[in-house]
Amino acid sequence: MNGDGLIAAGYNITKPDATFYLFMKSPIEDDVAFVRALQKRRILTVPGRGFGGPGYIRIAFCVDDETITRAMDGFAETLKEYK
């Protein structure tokens, strides 16, 4: 996962140099609330505030590429709710 699908959906992400996660700016200030909105679509992420990044969410991509690809529509739909 390189984040291109999330960028195409309209998200602002921070790509790490070499790791299995990325930080993505939450479209709302409350990163916990946005994580909960994604959970309604069965997308698991973690609030960035737990990693010193309030206002961001952390996405681990240590799952099958197919799982990530299937989640892209849910990411796009959730973002539309907040724009």
N, C-alpha and C positions, 0 to 999 in steps of 0.2 A: 504494500500500500504506500503510495507516495502522496496522497492527499489531493490529487487532481480532481477526483469526483466531488470532494467537498468544496473545493475552490469553484468548480463549475456550478455547484448549487448555490453559491453566494457566500460561503463562509470565509472567514479570515483565519488562517492557520499558521502555526509556527512549526516548520519542519525541523526535526532534530538531525544532527549530523550522523549519528550511528546508534540507533536504538529501535525498540519495537513499539514506540508510542509517539503521539504527537499532541501538542496543545492547540486547541481551537478556541478562538474568542467566542464567548457566548453572545448571542444577539441581545440578551438582556443582562442587566447588572447582576442579578441573582443566579449565579451558576448552579446552585442546588436546585432551584425551581426548573431551570432548563434541563438538567439531568433527569428530573422527574418527568418532564414532558416527553423526553426521548424514551424513557422506560415504558410509557404508554404504548409505544410502537415496538416494544421488545428490543430496544437498542440500549445496551449497557455501556455507560461511560461513568467517569468519576469527576466530581467537582474539583476544579483546579485549586481552590482554596486549601485543600488538604495537602497540596504540593507547593504551597507558597505562591500560587497564581490565581488569586480571586478574580472573578470575571471571565475565567477560562474554564474549559473542560478538558479532561485528559482522556484520550482514546488509545487503548492498547490494540495493536493489530497483530496479536499472536494467535489468530484464529484463521481458519480457511479463507482464502481469497473470495470464495463464493459467498461466505457469510457476510463479508464486508460489502461485496457488490450488491447483495440483496438488501442491505441496510440503506443504500444510497437514496432510494425513494423516500424512506422514512425520515432521513435527515432533511431532505428537501421539503417535505410536507411540514415538518415541525418548524423549520425556519420560516416558511410562509405564514405560519400562525403568528409569528412575532414581528413581522415586517409590515 
